[in-house]
Structures are given as C-alpha cells and as structure tokens.
Amino acid sequence: MKAIHHAKAEIYHAHKLNYRTSHFIDLPDGYVLVVGDAEQAYLDAFELEPGTTALPFILSGEVLPPVVVASLAHLGITETDNTMQACLKLRTRHSAFNPSQL
C-alpha cells in the first residue's frame, strides 16, 4: 500500500528497508516527507514512532496536520492545503509526489 508520511529523518532511515519502494524529500528541520509502498503492518509500526505523522488519504480532502504544514511552509504549503494540493505543489520538487503516481 502506498502512503505518505512526515517523519524525523532518523526514524525513516531506521524503517526504510521495510518499504518495497520509497522516495523522500529532505526538509531543513530534520524531517523528511516520504511516499512509499509497504505492507500495512510495516506502515502501522512506522506510524507508532514518535515524530511520525501520516498524511490524510489523498482523496479525502482533509487538510494537512499543523506540524506538517509548519515543516513544508517553505515549499509553499499552507494550512488550507490537503494532501492532493500539497502533492501538486511538491511534484516539481520530486516527481514521486505527482498524484498520478500515487
């Protein structure tokens, strides 16, 4: 299952071997934004780590959590953006965040 997470870089790197595929954007605050494909059990374990936030499902329309917005503000992400809108903005930074790839 593909999912998008905001996580501390060291937590992601400790879990990255559990992903079939993953891509990430390094953020200046020590976090990464990760899009990846993994078994649900691995994603559940990753989400239990402190400092890890799952972004809402891309088609849900839910706005991004404040911690994610603060970390991505330098990339043009605002508090009114949902996951789809954020991915549309981020796809110029990394093609794996293009909604057609998710």
N, C-alpha and C positions, 0 to 999 in steps of 0.2 A: 504494500500500500504506500502511495506517495503522500508525504506530509511536509509541512513547512514549520520549522521551529526557530525560535530565537533562543540562543543559549550561550553560556560562558564558553569561550573558545576551548579551554582545557577540558570541559565536560564533553563537548562534541568530539574532540580528538580521542578521548577515552572510549567513546562509543562508536566511532566511525567504522570500525570493522564489522559491526552488526548490520550495516547498510549494504544492500545489493549494489546500489549506486547512490552517490550523493554529491552535491555541489554546494558551495558556500561562498558567502561574501564576508570578508573580514571587516569588522566595524572598529572605529577608533576607541571605543570604550571597553575593549576586551571581550566583546561578544561577537558572535557570528550569526548570520541568518542562513539556515540550512534548508535545502529542498532535497529530499531523498526518498528512496524506496526501500522499505524494510518490512519484515514480518511485524504484525500488530503487537506481539509480545515484547519485541525489542523496542518499539516505539513507546509502549506503555512504561517500560523500565526507564527509558530516556526521559520521559516526561515527569517522572518522580524525582529526578535530580533537582536539587535547589539551583535556582538560576536558569531554569529551562521553562520556556513558555511555548505552547502550541498555538499557532495562529488559527483563527476560525477557518472552517471549511471554506474553500474559495467561492462557492456559490451561495453561501449562507447570507451574505450581505451584512453580517455583524462587523462593527468597527473593531479596529485593532486595539489590543490592550494598551494602556498608557505607557507601560515600561517599554514596549516595542516601539511605539510612536517616538518616545524620547530618544531611543537609540538610533532610529532611522531618520530623524528630522533633518539631518544634514544632507540626506538624499531626496528631500522634497516630500516626505511622508508627513501627513497631518492627522490630527485627531479625528477627522471626519472620514478618513480613508478606511476601506475594508480590505480584505486580503486580495481581492481581484484588482482593485485600484492600485494597491501597493505593488503588486506584481507587474502591472502595466508600466509603472514608473521605474521599477527595478530591472526590467528586461534589457534596458540599454546598458546597464552595469554588468549583467551576466545573463546570457541567453537562456540558461536553465530556468529562470524565473518567468519566462514567457508563458502566459496562461495556456496557450495551445500545446505546450509541452507537459503541462500538469494533467 
